[in-house]
Amino acid sequence: MSRIAESELIINDRGAIYHLDLRPEEIADTVITVGDPDRVQEVSKHFDSIEVKRQHREFISHTGRIGNKRLTVLSSGIGPDNIDIVINELDALVNIDFETREIKKELKSINIIRIGTSGSLQADIPVDHFVASTHGLGVDNLLNFYRLEQNDEEQQLIHSFITHTQVHGQIGNPYISSGAASLIKHFVKDFHQGITVTCPGFYGPQGRILRLGIKNPNFVNRLTDFRFGQHRITNFEMETSAIYGLGRLLGHNCLAINAIVANRVAKEFSKDGKATVEKLIQKFIQIFSENI
């Protein structure tokens, strides 16, 4: 195994990885990611005990226990660029020896579960409902920097998506990855399921027009209308495809569950999105305690 240089794997003075400021023993085998740093305590308030609290920049983490089960909640900030940091550093914490700076001979898989907010792209998925993502379809370009291989079905789906949405030449190469079946199976009751599209921004990339015109003004309608066999696009946001793609390459079990706070078809926004997110957190805590 070759040694990873100091410039590539940055470890601070307390032996913690640079951005997350966490040491290997300070994370659990199940990690919840939330975009909003304030949401960390909204999750950890349900813990029976908290062992570790760390903060560096927008990355806040609490590690604790519910009963005898240990878990970590970590704020990622917004967007696939932050997810690139979070997933790579989480993997480094479990699969790289910080003393020798070498990849461990025996690799470990952890559960990485996003609890987020999202916009619905279907009329039958109203605000204040929940979505569990079967797939993350990225128009964010992050995974094009990595060696992600798509199987035949994924290639066909992406080709159909490009043709239907007419995004060819407007963005990088879209990509798709599936969530972990071992986790998704627990999020069926009270959850819609489908493809989540991940965008690299909130306004133009998600078809919002304020003062700037956009190249593909029919993008949202085309996402809503897209079908490939039994698959349809249920929602979009800014993190899922990056989590699923990197998680797949690194061998981790990933899932994204989202509270729907906007419906882009009905042009509606939740009157109390915070309450909806709290219900989603409580639902997750129950499922985690009983099944994960």
SVG drawing of the C-alpha trace seen along z (x, -y; Angstrom):
<svg xmlns="http://www.w3.org/2000/svg" viewBox="-52 -41 56 48">
<polyline fill="none" stroke="black" stroke-width="0.4" points="0.0,0.0 1.4,-3.4 1.5,-6.2 -1.0,-9.1 0.8,-12.4 0.1,-15.2 -1.2,-17.5 -3.8,-14.8 -5.0,-13.7 -4.9,-16.6 -4.9,-15.7 -4.9,-18.4 -2.9,-18.7 -5.4,-16.7 -5.3,-13.8 -8.6,-14.7 -9.4,-14.9 -9.3,-18.5 -12.8,-19.7 -15.0,-17.5 -12.5,-17.8 -13.3,-14.2 -11.0,-11.4 -11.9,-7.8 -13.2,-6.8 -15.6,-9.8 -18.0,-8.6 -20.5,-5.8 -21.3,-3.1 -24.5,-4.9 -24.1,-8.6 -27.0,-10.9 -26.2,-13.9 -28.3,-17.1 -27.7,-20.2 -28.6,-22.7 -26.2,-23.0 -29.1,-23.9 -30.7,-20.6 -28.0,-18.6 -29.4,-19.4 -32.9,-18.8 -31.8,-15.2 -29.5,-14.7 -32.1,-15.9 -33.7,-12.5 -30.4,-10.7 -30.4,-9.2 -26.8,-10.4 -24.2,-12.4 -20.5,-11.4 -18.9,-13.8 -19.7,-17.3 -17.4,-18.9 -17.7,-21.9 -15.5,-23.3 -16.9,-25.7 -20.4,-24.5 -19.6,-21.0 -21.2,-20.3 -21.3,-16.7 -22.9,-15.0 -22.2,-11.3 -24.3,-9.5 -26.6,-6.7 -30.2,-5.7 -30.5,-2.7 -27.5,-0.6 -27.2,-1.8 -24.5,-4.4 -25.0,-7.0 -23.6,-10.3 -25.4,-13.3 -23.4,-15.6 -24.2,-18.8 -22.9,-18.8 -23.9,-22.3 -25.6,-22.7 -24.6,-21.2 -22.6,-18.4 -19.3,-20.2 -19.8,-19.9 -20.9,-16.2 -17.6,-15.5 -15.8,-16.6 -18.2,-14.8 -18.3,-11.4 -14.6,-11.2 -13.7,-12.3 -16.1,-9.9 -14.6,-7.1 -11.1,-8.1 -12.1,-8.0 -13.0,-4.3 -10.8,-3.0 -7.5,-4.8 -5.0,-4.3 -4.1,-7.8 -0.8,-6.7 0.6,-5.0 -1.4,-7.1 -2.2,-3.8 -5.5,-2.3 -6.5,0.5 -6.3,4.0 -9.8,4.8 -12.3,2.2 -15.4,1.2 -18.9,0.2 -21.0,-2.3 -24.6,-3.5 -24.9,-7.1 -28.4,-8.5 -29.4,-12.0 -32.4,-13.6 -33.2,-16.6 -35.8,-18.9 -36.8,-18.7 -39.2,-19.9 -41.8,-17.5 -42.1,-17.2 -45.3,-15.2 -48.9,-16.4 -49.6,-13.3 -46.7,-14.0 -47.9,-17.0 -46.1,-19.3 -45.5,-17.8 -45.1,-14.3 -41.9,-12.2 -39.8,-10.7 -37.2,-7.9 -34.9,-8.0 -34.5,-4.8 -31.9,-6.5 -30.0,-9.7 -29.7,-11.2 -27.1,-13.9 -27.0,-16.9 -24.4,-18.4 -21.3,-17.0 -19.5,-15.9 -19.2,-12.2 -17.7,-13.0 -14.5,-13.6 -14.5,-10.0 -14.5,-6.6 -18.2,-5.8 -19.2,-3.0 -22.9,-2.7 -24.5,0.6 -26.6,1.1 -29.9,0.2 -28.4,-2.9 -26.9,-3.9 -30.3,-3.5 -32.0,-5.5 -29.5,-8.3 -29.8,-8.4 -33.6,-8.5 -33.3,-11.3 -31.0,-13.4 -33.3,-13.0 -36.4,-13.8 -35.1,-16.8 -33.0,-18.1 -30.1,-18.9 -27.4,-17.7 -24.8,-20.4 -26.2,-22.4 -24.7,-20.5 -22.0,-17.9 -22.8,-14.2 -25.7,-13.2 -25.2,-10.1 -27.3,-7.8 -26.7,-5.6 -29.1,-3.6 -29.6,-3.7 -28.9,-0.8 -31.7,1.8 -30.9,2.9 -32.0,-0.5 -34.7,-1.5 -36.7,1.6 -37.4,0.0 -38.8,-3.2 -41.9,-2.1 -44.8,-2.8 -45.6,-6.6 -42.9,-7.2 -43.2,-7.9 -40.3,-6.3 -38.7,-7.3 -35.7,-9.0 -34.4,-12.1 -32.6,-14.5 -29.7,-16.5 -29.0,-19.9 -25.8,-22.1 -27.9,-25.2 -31.3,-26.3 -32.4,-28.9 -31.5,-28.4 -30.5,-24.8 -33.9,-24.0 -35.8,-26.0 -36.5,-29.1 -36.6,-32.4 -36.2,-35.6 -34.3,-38.2 -32.2,-35.9 -33.4,-33.9 -32.5,-30.2 -31.5,-28.0 -34.1,-25.3 -37.4,-27.0 -39.3,-23.7 -36.8,-21.7 -39.2,-21.2 -42.1,-20.0 -39.8,-17.6 -38.6,-16.2 -42.2,-15.7 -43.1,-13.9 -40.1,-11.7 -40.7,-7.9 -38.4,-5.0 -40.1,-1.6 -41.4,-1.7 -39.2,-4.6 -40.3,-8.3 -38.7,-11.4 -40.3,-12.2 -38.3,-15.2 -35.2,-17.3 -32.7,-18.8 -28.9,-19.3 -27.2,-16.3 -28.6,-12.9 -26.8,-11.8 -23.5,-12.8 -24.1,-10.8 -25.3,-7.8 -22.5,-8.0 -19.6,-8.4 -21.1,-5.9 -21.4,-3.3 -17.8,-3.8 -16.5,-3.6 -18.7,-0.7 -21.0,-2.3 -24.8,-1.9 -26.5,-5.1 -30.1,-6.4 -31.7,-9.8 -35.1,-10.6 -36.6,-14.0 -39.4,-16.1 -41.3,-17.7 -41.5,-21.4 -42.4,-22.6 -44.5,-21.2 -43.3,-22.7 -46.3,-21.4 -48.9,-22.9 -46.7,-25.9 -47.1,-25.4 -44.7,-25.8 -45.2,-24.2 -46.8,-26.4 -44.7,-24.7 -41.7,-23.0 -40.0,-22.8 -42.8,-20.7 -42.6,-18.4 -38.9,-17.9 -39.4,-17.2 -42.0,-14.5 -39.5,-13.0 -36.7,-13.0 -39.1,-11.2 -40.0,-8.7 -36.4,-8.0 -35.5,-7.6 -38.3,-5.0 -37.2,-3.0 -33.5,-3.2 -34.3,-2.0 -36.3,0.9 -34.6,2.0 -31.1,0.5"/>
</svg>
